[in-house]
């Protein structure tokens, strides 16, 4: 085994349970023999992941409720390819603004399609508009969380420009450094066991990648409506916390900008 290649593939430390225990190890294992093939570009991995996720959404629409095993499989494969693109970009050092934008937009578009497919099927089954309302609110809340994140980052740029005026050379050097990938540390068997034990505490964190697993399981259990309520709860609480945190961040930013006004 080429340990140098393995280390280069271990180029990010995941923290959520599903990523840590299943998807990251699987992605590294499958990419290890093929990561140097240049035709396997990060953007190609993103595109394949999009096809798989949209295929999963389509199967949710056309399958008998509860009989969605292949939809579940396609969704998990889509998540796996979502890990391939970032891992390959760091391993091959093929970062790009286009790839970053394409990946992030694709994630939101495909997830929205999946949630709307679930809501449509449940609405057709129950004759109620409530499932579509839940889907609309949860996906909108998710969009607001992403919007506030990047809006806050754009506002923070103002402070960076003001600070750069005092030491332009240092600012240029700092902000034009090439990206550095930090590999996870080497661990003994005991350290690995303790680390995995801590990660198991995140099993119900319900982050982006976790939701593909838990929503998929709820669909297999024919709990479409419950999956929509779970998503509404996660994203509803998330957007309240996110907006509150960003408002506090902007107040802090204002105090730092005050001397420059």
C-alpha positions in Angstrom: 0.0 0.0 0.0 1.3 3.4 -1.0 1.0 5.3 2.3 1.8 8.7 0.7 -1.2 8.3 -1.6 -3.4 7.2 1.2 -2.4 10.2 3.2 -3.2 12.5 0.3 -6.6 10.9 0.0 -7.2 11.4 3.7 -7.2 15.2 3.0 -10.1 16.4 5.2 -11.4 15.5 8.6 -15.2 14.9 8.6 -17.1 15.3 11.8 -20.6 14.0 11.2 -21.4 10.4 11.9 -22.5 9.2 8.4 -19.5 10.8 6.7 -17.0 9.7 9.3 -18.1 6.1 9.8 -19.3 5.2 6.3 -18.9 7.6 3.5 -15.4 9.0 3.9 -13.8 5.6 4.5 -15.7 4.1 1.5 -14.8 7.1 -0.7 -11.1 6.7 0.1 -11.2 2.9 -0.4 -12.8 3.2 -3.9 -10.7 6.2 -5.0 -7.3 4.7 -3.9 -6.7 2.7 -7.1 -8.0 5.3 -9.5 -7.4 8.7 -8.0 -4.5 9.4 -10.4 -6.6 9.0 -13.6 -7.0 12.5 -14.8 -10.2 11.9 -16.7 -11.8 11.3 -13.3 -12.3 15.0 -12.7 -14.0 16.5 -9.6 -16.7 18.1 -11.9 -17.4 14.7 -13.5 -17.9 13.2 -10.0 -20.3 16.1 -9.2 -22.3 15.5 -12.4 -22.6 11.7 -11.8 -23.7 12.5 -8.3 -26.4 14.8 -9.6 -27.7 12.2 -12.0 -27.9 9.6 -9.2 -29.7 12.0 -6.9 -32.2 13.1 -9.5 -32.7 9.5 -10.4 -33.5 8.8 -6.8 -36.0 11.6 -6.8 -37.6 10.3 -9.9 -37.9 6.8 -8.5 -39.5 8.2 -5.4 -42.2 9.8 -7.7 -42.9 6.7 -9.7 -42.5 3.9 -7.1 -45.2 2.5 -4.9 -44.9 4.3 -1.5 -42.7 2.2 0.8 -41.3 0.2 -2.1 -38.4 2.6 -2.7 -35.3 0.4 -2.2 -33.7 1.5 -5.5 -34.4 5.1 -4.8 -32.6 4.7 -1.4 -29.7 3.0 -3.2 -29.4 5.8 -5.8 -29.5 8.5 -3.1 -26.7 6.9 -1.1 -24.6 6.5 -4.2 -25.2 10.2 -4.9 -23.9 11.1 -1.5 -20.8 8.9 -2.2 -20.1 10.7 -5.4 -20.5 14.0 -3.4 -17.5 12.8 -1.4 -15.6 11.8 -4.5 -15.6 15.3 -6.0 -14.1 17.2 -3.0 -11.6 14.4 -2.2 -10.4 14.3 -5.9 -10.2 18.1 -6.1 -7.9 18.2 -3.0 -5.9 15.1 -4.1 -5.4 16.2 -7.7 -5.1 19.9 -6.6 -7.8 20.7 -9.2 -9.6 23.4 -7.2 -11.7 25.8 -9.3 -14.3 28.5 -8.7 -16.6 26.8 -11.2 -16.3 23.5 -9.4 -17.0 25.0 -6.0 -20.0 26.9 -7.3 -21.3 23.9 -9.3 -21.1 21.6 -6.3 -22.9 23.9 -3.9 -25.7 24.8 -6.3 -26.1 21.2 -7.3 -26.5 20.1 -3.7 -29.4 22.5 -3.1 -31.1 21.8 -6.4 -31.0 18.0 -6.1 -32.0 18.1 -2.4 -35.0 20.3 -3.2 -36.0 17.9 -6.0 -35.9 15.0 -3.5 -37.9 16.7 -0.8 -40.5 17.9 -3.4 -40.8 14.4 -4.8 -41.5 13.0 -1.3 -44.1 15.8 -0.7 -45.8 15.2 -4.0 -46.2 11.5 -3.4 -47.6 12.0 0.1 -49.9 14.8 -1.1 -51.3 12.5 -3.8 -51.7 9.7 -1.3 -53.5 11.8 1.3 -55.2 14.4 -0.9 -53.7 17.1 1.3 -51.6 20.2 0.5 -49.9 20.0 3.8 -46.9 17.9 2.6 -46.1 20.4 -0.2 -46.3 23.2 2.4 -43.9 21.4 4.7 -41.5 20.8 1.9 -41.7 24.4 0.7 -41.0 25.8 4.2 -38.1 23.4 5.0 -36.3 23.9 1.7 -36.8 27.7 2.0 -35.4 27.6 5.5 -32.4 25.7 4.1 -31.9 28.3 1.4 -32.1 31.1 4.0 -29.3 29.4 6.0 -27.1 29.2 3.0 -27.9 32.8 2.0 -27.1 34.3 5.4 -23.8 32.4 5.5 -22.5 33.9 2.2 -24.0 37.3 2.9 -22.2 37.4 6.2 -19.0 36.4 4.4 -19.4 39.2 1.9 -19.9 41.7 4.6 -16.8 40.5 6.4 -14.8 41.3 3.2 -15.2 45.0 4.1 -13.2 44.6 7.3 -10.5 42.7 5.4 -10.1 45.5 2.9 -9.9 48.1 5.7 -7.3 46.0 7.5 -5.3 45.6 4.3 -4.8 49.3 4.0 -2.6 49.3 7.1 -0.3 46.5 5.8 -0.9 45.8 2.1 2.1 43.5 1.7 1.0 41.2 4.6 -2.6 41.2 3.4 -1.6 40.2 -0.2 0.6 37.4 1.1 -2.1 36.1 3.4 -5.0 36.2 0.9 -3.1 34.8 -2.1 -1.6 31.7 -0.4 -2.4 28.5 -2.2 -4.9 26.2 -0.5 -3.4 23.9 2.1 -5.0 20.5 2.8 -4.6 19.3 6.3 -4.6 15.5 6.6 -6.2 13.9 9.7 -3.6 12.8 12.3 -2.2 9.3 12.6 -3.9 7.4 15.4 -3.2 4.3 17.4 -5.8 1.6 17.6 -6.9 2.9 21.0 -7.1 6.5 19.7 -9.1 5.3 16.8 -11.6 3.6 19.1 -12.0 6.7 21.3 -12.3 8.9 18.3 -15.0 6.7 16.7 -16.8 6.6 20.1 -17.0 10.4 20.1 -18.2 10.4 16.6 -21.0 8.0 17.5 -22.4 10.8 19.7 -23.1 12.7 16.4 -25.4 10.0 15.1 -28.4 12.2 15.4 -26.8 15.5 14.4 -28.8 15.5 11.2 -26.3 17.4 9.1 -26.6 17.6 5.3 -25.2 14.1 4.5 -26.9 12.5 7.5 -30.3 13.5 6.1 -29.9 11.4 3.0 -29.6 8.3 5.3 -32.3 9.1 7.8 -34.8 10.3 5.2 -34.0 7.3 3.1 -34.7 5.0 6.0 -38.0 6.7 6.8 -39.0 6.3 3.1 -38.2 2.6 3.3 -40.5 2.5 6.4 -43.2 4.2 4.4 -43.0 7.2 6.7 -43.2 10.0 4.1 -45.1 12.5 6.3 -42.8 11.9 9.2 -39.8 12.6 7.1 -41.2 15.9 6.0 -42.0 16.9 9.7 -38.4 15.9 10.7 -37.0 18.0 7.9 -39.2 21.0 8.9 -38.0 20.6 12.5 -34.3 20.4 11.6 -34.3 23.3 9.1 -36.8 25.4 11.1 -34.6 25.2 14.2 -31.5 25.6 12.1 -32.6 28.8 10.4 -33.7 30.4 13.7 -30.3 29.6 15.2 -28.4 30.6 12.1 -30.1 34.0 11.7 -29.6 34.7 15.3 -25.9 33.8 15.1 -25.4 35.9 11.9 -27.1 38.9 13.4 -24.8 38.8 16.4 -21.8 38.3 14.0 -22.9 41.5 12.1 -23.2 43.5 15.3 -19.6 42.4 16.2 -18.5 43.3 12.7 -20.0 46.8 13.0 -18.0 47.4 16.2 -14.8 46.4 14.4 -15.7 48.6 11.4 -16.5 51.7 13.5 -12.9 53.0 13.7 -12.7 53.0 9.9 -15.8 55.2 9.4 
